[in-house]
Amino acid sequence: MIERRDKLAQRISGGADVKGSVAWLKARAAKQKAKGHEKAAARLEKRAERRSERLKQLGTVKTKLETFKSEHCQVVK
């Protein structure tokens, strides 16, 4: 689960060339706005905002996962 969280966080914080990242969504919104599609651009901007908020949530999730791992996942001798 920690690896999945790390991959997701890496994708969200990636550049405009990383599909699914905040920068990628903002670039798509700019393209839609340039074409005159204001509603589509607004939807994409909202998705970008929600996705950046999700990155903050993933920080707390990582802390919880690592705490659980240190408390419950120990090597049996």
C-alpha positions in Angstrom: 0.0 0.0 0.0 2.9 2.3 0.7 4.3 1.7 -2.8 0.9 2.4 -4.3 0.6 5.7 -2.4 4.1 6.7 -3.5 3.3 6.0 -7.2 0.1 8.0 -6.9 1.8 10.9 -5.3 4.5 10.9 -7.9 2.0 10.9 -10.7 -0.1 13.7 -9.2 3.0 15.9 -8.7 4.4 15.1 -12.1 4.9 17.5 -15.0 2.6 18.5 -17.8 3.8 15.4 -19.8 2.6 13.0 -17.0 -1.0 11.9 -17.7 -3.1 12.5 -14.6 -0.9 15.1 -12.9 -2.1 18.5 -11.8 0.1 20.2 -14.4 -1.3 17.9 -17.1 -4.9 18.9 -16.1 -4.1 22.6 -16.1 -2.4 22.3 -19.5 -5.6 20.6 -20.9 -7.7 23.3 -19.3 -5.6 26.0 -21.0 -6.0 24.2 -24.4 -9.8 24.0 -23.9 -9.9 27.7 -22.9 -7.9 28.6 -26.0 -10.4 26.8 -28.2 -13.3 28.7 -26.5 -14.6 25.8 -24.4 -15.0 27.6 -21.1 -17.2 25.0 -19.3 -14.7 22.2 -20.1 -11.8 24.4 -19.0 -13.6 25.1 -15.7 -14.3 21.4 -15.1 -10.6 20.6 -15.7 -9.5 23.4 -13.4 -11.7 22.0 -10.6 -10.3 18.5 -11.2 -6.8 19.9 -10.9 -7.7 21.6 -7.6 -9.3 18.5 -6.1 -6.3 16.4 -7.2 -3.8 18.8 -5.5 -5.9 18.5 -2.3 -5.7 14.8 -2.7 -1.9 15.1 -2.6 -2.2 16.7 0.9 -4.4 13.8 2.0 -1.8 11.3 0.8 0.7 12.8 3.1 -1.4 11.8 6.2 -2.1 8.4 4.7 1.6 7.8 4.4 2.2 8.6 8.0 -0.6 6.3 9.1 0.7 3.5 6.9 4.2 3.8 8.2 3.0 3.9 11.8 0.9 0.7 11.2 3.8 -1.0 9.6 6.2 -0.2 12.4 3.7 -1.4 15.1 2.3 -4.5 13.4 4.6 -5.7 10.7 7.6 -7.3 12.3 9.7 -10.2 11.3 8.9 -13.4 13.1 12.0 -15.2 14.5 
